[in-house]
Amino acid sequence: MTPSLSPDPISDLNALFTFPFMVNALMAGTIVAVLAAVVGWYMVLRRQSFAGHTLSVMAFPGAAGAALIGLPTALGYYLACGSAALVMRGARGSLRRGRGTETATIATVQTVGLAAGFLFLSLNSAVLGGTETLLFGTFLGVSRGQVLTLLLVALAALALIAVAARPLLLETIDPEAARARGLPVAALDTGFLLLLAAAVAATSQITGALLVFALLVAPAAAAQQVTMRPLPGLVLSVVFALAIVWLGLGIAYFSIYPVGFYVTSIAFAVYLVARVSRAMAERRRV
């Protein structure tokens, strides 16, 4: 039976913390929101949103394939996304290659991933009942062990970003200047794609494989509509992501619809408000 909203908002808020599964979902959602916001900010700045979308698609066959052979679906997320990231990094190739080669390879990876995902689902009838969960997310199956794993992955990824923040920012804005300064541009590029893969794999476990892209893009894109300064932009991206996840989980608790639907809808609304606010501010300046 789906819980219903009451006239007392304090009582409804307390209800969110009554059951362990919801507490686990809120903790996991907080973790992936921070990770997705930080990694997504760099992804949007680097104009690698298409790569991020492809990785989110690859989470689908990863989870379905892992379930088919009896492995944890979470492991399938990380293996598939990590492998796809390495394939896409190889597609970047040398500077002599055009961007068309890279884009075509990324699109091919995405197409093959979707086909493999549907094949794995058709071979495993046990997964078919969880198709909605794989694609659109759920908060019912988040365990305390899963929360701990997500926390460890997020801490490791955020620590790596903190260490490489300045070189990564320079390589993002001006690769030629970074190369002239002797920075390992190829290693930074590869490392970031792997961090993006980890963020996608972690976030997919909450939002589902097909809707993770919203949490990676919308908070960061909205923050960059407000400011392009790195530190304020990262902080604002995290604030937006936390608001999106907390509201999405809270509304989904009192609803029959998947959490991914609410996360995506709220994320779009946040970006739309930021975009309209910027347009209005620019019009006033003129």
Stockholm file with secondary structure:
# STOCKHOLM 1.0

chainA/1-286         MTPSLSPDPISDLNALFTFPFMVNALMAGTIVAVLAAVVGWYMVLRRQSFAGHTLSVMAFPGAAGAALIGLPTALGYYLACGSAALVMRGARGSLRRGRGTETATIATVQTVGLAAGFLFLSLNSAVLGGTETLLFGTFLGVSRGQVLTLLLVALAALALIAVAARPLLLETIDPEAARARGLPVAALDTGFLLLLAAAVAATSQITGALLVFALLVAPAAAAQQVTMRPLPGLVLSVVFALAIVWLGLGIAYFSIYPVGFYVTSIAFAVYLVARVSRAMAERRRV
#=GR chainA/1-286 SS CCCCCCSCHHHHHHHTTTSHHHHHHHHHHHHHHHHHHHHHHHHHHTTCHHHHHHHHHHHHHHHHHHHHTTCCHHHHHHHHHHHHHHHHHHHHCCTTSCHHHHHHHHHHHHHHHHHHHHHHHHHCHHHHTTHHHHHHCCSTTCCHHHHHHHHHHHHHHHHHHHHTHHHHHHHHHCHHHHHHTTCCHHHHHHHHHHHHHHHHHHHHHHHCTTTHHHHHHHHHHHHHHHCCCHHHHHHHHHHHHHHHHHHHHHHHHTSSSCHHHHHHHHHHHHHHHHHHHHHHHHHHHC
#=GC SS_cons         CCCCCCSCHHHHHHHTTTSHHHHHHHHHHHHHHHHHHHHHHHHHHTTCHHHHHHHHHHHHHHHHHHHHTTCCHHHHHHHHHHHHHHHHHHHHCCTTSCHHHHHHHHHHHHHHHHHHHHHHHHHCHHHHTTHHHHHHCCSTTCCHHHHHHHHHHHHHHHHHHHHTHHHHHHHHHCHHHHHHTTCCHHHHHHHHHHHHHHHHHHHHHHHCTTTHHHHHHHHHHHHHHHCCCHHHHHHHHHHHHHHHHHHHHHHHHTSSSCHHHHHHHHHHHHHHHHHHHHHHHHHHHC
//
